[in-house]
Amino acid sequence: MRAVFSRRRGVGTACALGILAMCLLTGGAQALPAVGDLFSSGPMPYPLPASPPYVIALDAGHGGSDTGAHSSQLEEVEACERAVDALYARLAKDDRFTPVRTRENGEGCRIKERAARAAEAKANVLLSIHFNSDPSCAQSHGFECFPTPPGRDWSENSLVLARCIAARMGGAGHRLRGADGVRFAYYSGKRKLIVDATDTRERTLQSFGILESAMSPAVLVEQGFLSNSSDRAAWTGQEGCKKAAEAYYLALCDYFGMEPQPAQS
């Protein structure tokens, strides 16, 4: 089935999300239509591949001297790179996907350069993996993801992908924060504003830099809380990242309307 992607604003979002929710409730990945059936075409910064292999840009948060959040046991950048390694390996086993990295492990790379690398690869989507932290409350835990906000290019497609991801992470046993694990993030100076995805007002405030710079549908995920011992044990180690990678892989299959293939050992 040919996939067609749109950058236009306000194109059938309610209809698309209604179809998505119905499919996830009634048939899972096999019943989900290809995202190309949900949106019509529009002008693009580069022509996205309309059939497999789909290029998936994997963005490990932070890098180099920027180590991100940390706990006494782990720095965020280490967990981000481990998670991207696991997802890269999973996608590489399915020839319908071509995974690309926006930076190598240990490399320091500015956000705009990482987004440019994804664009150079003509990525169909960009997935940026991060981990949360709340030093003031060790009980804070769970998964949340942030699509490109309303009013930006690719916002509708990004929201569909985010809902696919949250549904699969919830199915994998992770707690979803907020209403359903999908939220929008904005910054006013150093103050961060987080709203649930039901708040679709267009705002001029900037979101995460990688979402603002991406030239394709994009989602930033917070895979868990480094400051929470349960999240750390379940989602930051090799097995936890492999489990998360499988959820992301299934979500990408949902998004592109494809049946998943079993992982090869």
N, C-alpha and C positions, 0 to 999 in steps of 0.2 A: 504494500500500500504506500502510495507516495505521500510523503510528509511535506506540508507547506507551512512556513512560519511567518508570523506577522509582527511588525513593530508598531502597528497603529494602536492608538489609545482607545479604550472603551469598546472593544470589539467583542461583544457577546460574552463578557466575563461571567455573568450570572448563569447563563445557559451552560457554559463550559464547566463551571464548577458543580452545577447541579448534576450534569451527566457524570462527572468524575466521582462525586459522592455516591450516586446510585450504583455505579459500576463497582466501586470498592466494597459496598455493602452486599451486593448481590452476586458478584462473580470474581472479585479480586483481579489479578493481573490479566487473566485470560479474557475477561469481559471488557476490559478498558479499551476504548477506541484510541487510535493513534492521535497524537496531539495535532497532527495536520488536519484532522477532521473537525477540530474545534475552532480553528482560526483561518481566516483568509489571508492571502499574500499581501505584502506591502513592500516599500523600499527597504533595503538592507545595506549595512555597511560592507558586507561581503556576502557572496552567495553561500548559504548554508547547504551542506549535503542533504539531498532530499530522500536518500535511501542509504541503507547500510553500506559501508561501515560509518557509524556516527562517531564524530570526534568529541571526546569528553576531556575537557581541561580540568585537571586536578590541582588545586591550589592549597598547599600546606601553609597554614597561617604563620606569620612572623618569619623568622629566619635570620641567620648570621648573628650579629650582636643583639638583635631584638628577640629575646627569648619568650616574650609574652607573659602570661600569668604563671604562677608556680605554687607548688606546695612544698612541704619539707622533703617529699620523696621524688618530685618530678617537676620538670619545666614543661610549659605548654608546648614549646616548639618541638620537643622530642616526641610528645604524644601525637601532635599534628602530623609529623613526618611518618610515624609508625602507621597511623590511620591511612594516609595517602598511599604508603607502600602496599598495604593490604588491599585497598581498592584497586590500585593499579594492577596488581597481580590477578585479582578476580576478573577485571574487565579484559585483560590480555588473554584470558582463556576462552573468550567469546569473540569470534572473528567478525561479529557485527558491530563491535566497538573498537575504536582506536584511542586508547588513553594517552594523554600527553601531560607533562608536568609544567607548571608555570615557573618552577625553580627546582634546582637540585637540592638534595638534603645537605644542610650545612651552609647553603648559599644565602647571602644577604641580597635582597632584590627589592627594589621599590615597587609599590603597588601598581603604578601605571605601567612599569616594565613587565610585570607579571601579566597584567591584562593584555598588553601588546603581544606577548608571546602566545597567549590563547588565541588572539585574533589572527596572528600569523599562521597558526595551525588551522584556522577556519573552524574553530570549535563550535559544535552545535549547542553545547551548554558549558557553563563553568560552575564547578562545585568547590567552594572554599571551606576547608575543615579547620575548626577551632575547638578550644575547650574553655569552659567558663570557670569562674572562681568567685567565691564570696567569703573573704576572710572574716567578715563580721558575723557570719552565721554558717556554721558547719553543717546545718541541716538542709541548706539549699541544695537541690539536686534536680536532675532531669534533663531532658532533651528539648531544644528549641531550634528552629531554623528561620532564616530571614531571607525572603525573596526580594528582588528589585522592587522598590516601593511604587505605589500607584502614580501614574502620570509620566513615568519614565518609559523609554523604549523597552520593549520586552517584558513589561511588568505583568501582563496577563499570563504569558507563557511561564514566567518565573514562578508565579503563584501556583499554577498547575503542578509544576515540578516540586515545589515545596510541599504541597499537600500529599503528593505521592510519597515523598521522603518521610514525612511525619507519620503517615499511615503505616508504612513499613517498619519504622523504628518502634512505633507503639506495638505493632504485631510481634516484634522481636523481644518485647518485654520491658522496654524503656518507659519511664514516666514522661508524659508529654506536659510541658509547662504551658500555662495559659489555657485558653479554651481547647486548642487542639494541637499545640506544638508549633503553630505557624504564626509569626508575628512580624511587624515592621519596626525597624529601628531608625531613629533620627538623632542628630546631634545639634544642640544649640550651645556653641562654645564647648565647654567641657562637660556639659550636662547631657546625659543620654535619655531620650524619650523612647519607651517601648510601648507599642500598642498592639492589640490583637488584630489579626487579619480581617476581622469584621469591620474595622475602621478603615474604610477605603478613601478617606479624604486625601486629596492631593496637597502635599506640603512642599514648601520651598526649602525646608531644612535638608541638609545633606545626610545621607545614610552612610553605611560602611564604604570606605574608599573603593574596595574591589567591586562592589555592586554598582557604584557610580561610574567606574571606569570600564566595566565589561561591555563588550560589543556583541553580546549574545544573551540569551536567558541565563540568569545567574542566581545561585542560592548560597548563602553563608550558613553553615550549621555550627551549633555549639553542642558537641557530642556528649558532654557531661561536665560535671563540676570536679575540678582537681581538688577543691577544698572539701569535698565530701568523700568519706572513706568508701562508701558503697559504690558510688559512681566510679571512683578511681579503680577499685578492684574489678568492676564489671566491664569497663569500657576503655581503659587506657593500655592494658597489656596486649600481648600478641593475640590471645584468643578473643579478647573483647573487641579489638580492632578488626579482627577477621569476621566476627559476628556483625559488627556495624557495616563492614564492607559488603557483606551479603545483603543486608537491608538496603543499602544504597544501590547495589546492582539491581535488585528486584524493582526498586522505585524507578530506575532508569528504563527498565523493560516496560514498566507500566506507562511511563511517560511517552515512550515511542510506540506503544501498542504492540509489543512483541512478547511472545512467550519466553520465559527464562530457560536457559540451558543448564543442566546440572554441572556443578563444579567438577573439573577434572583434577585428580590428585597429582 
